[in-house]
Amino acid sequence: MDLDLTWVNVAASLTLVAAVVVLSAWLRLGITRGVVVAAARAAVQLSAVGGVLIVVLRPEAALVWSWLWVAAMVVLATGVVRRRTRRLKPFQPSIGLIVAAVIVPLGVCLAVTFGLGVFALTPTALVPVAGILLGNSLPTTIAAAARIEELLSDERGQIDAMLALGFDGSSAIRPQVRKAIRSALVPQVERTSVVGLVALPGAMTGMILAGADALDAVAAQMIVMFLILGGVAFTVAVVVLGTARRVMTPDGRVARPLYTQAVPDGSPANPPSRRAGLVRRWRLDVFARAGRDGGR
């Protein structure tokens, strides 16, 4: 399929991006800079990647270059997840755990897709299939990591109450683990549930436009969608459970502080947060009043 596109077409597609920027400024959403930076990064990255893919995806190119490209994607995905969980230091998931969470579902996806002959193992198939899985897993995993951070911090009182009632640390944080995994997977489950009715997935559409039989395209898309759903769920569960396990102390308690705040260079490594200071002063005030009143 030949496309005759110009940079004018690309510029026209920025209309809705500009609308988001205006809406953010009007409602003070605080995402204006993020939207602009994301769009600029996408343009630069896609331009650079396009130049490399011209060489990597040539029909006569050696397959090893495609495998190296997939390896690079795994490294980048691992680094992004690692950065998104750095507030949990020293309790953030280990690099080994994150790598396993990324590689295992990717390996299963590639084994099923190419081992069963869904697609031929060529550079033009290997890189896109790997990119589809990683592209769906990465934002969902980042959302899960951010959510477990928030829950472990915001619901600390509930966790402490359960510990005080005799629950072990694993049971005390289980509600937060469930919430984080469930909230991260809901968008992927919803996308899967409406595929074909509201959304026409890219793999199927591309195969049909390339001249493939419609039923073959549907079967291939079903395989890819099921692998994506399972792979995303696996990666999210491993990262969230790994995070929850790291915040547990050897004696079954929940470590504190749950995460460290970013501080300027030269500042103390773990300064007490303003919230912790207020809670501490409140407790001291309560104890002082109780002493003055004779415990009444």
Secondary structure, DSSP 4 states (H G I P E B T S, - for coil): ------HHHHHHTTHHHHHHHHHHHHHT-S-HHHHHHHHHHHHHHHHHHHHHHHHHT-TTS-HHHHHHHHHHHHHHHHHHHHHHTGGGTTSSPPHHHHHHHHHHHHHHHHHHHHHTTSS---HHHHHHHHHHHHHHHHHHHHHHHHHHHHHHHHTHHHHHHHHHTT--HHHHTHHHHHHHHHHHHHHHHHHHHTBTTTB--HHHHHHHHTT--HHHHHHHHHHHHHHHHHHHHHHHHHHHHHHHHHTB-TTS-B-SSSSPPP--TTS-SSPPPHHHHHHHHHHHHHHHHHHHTTT-
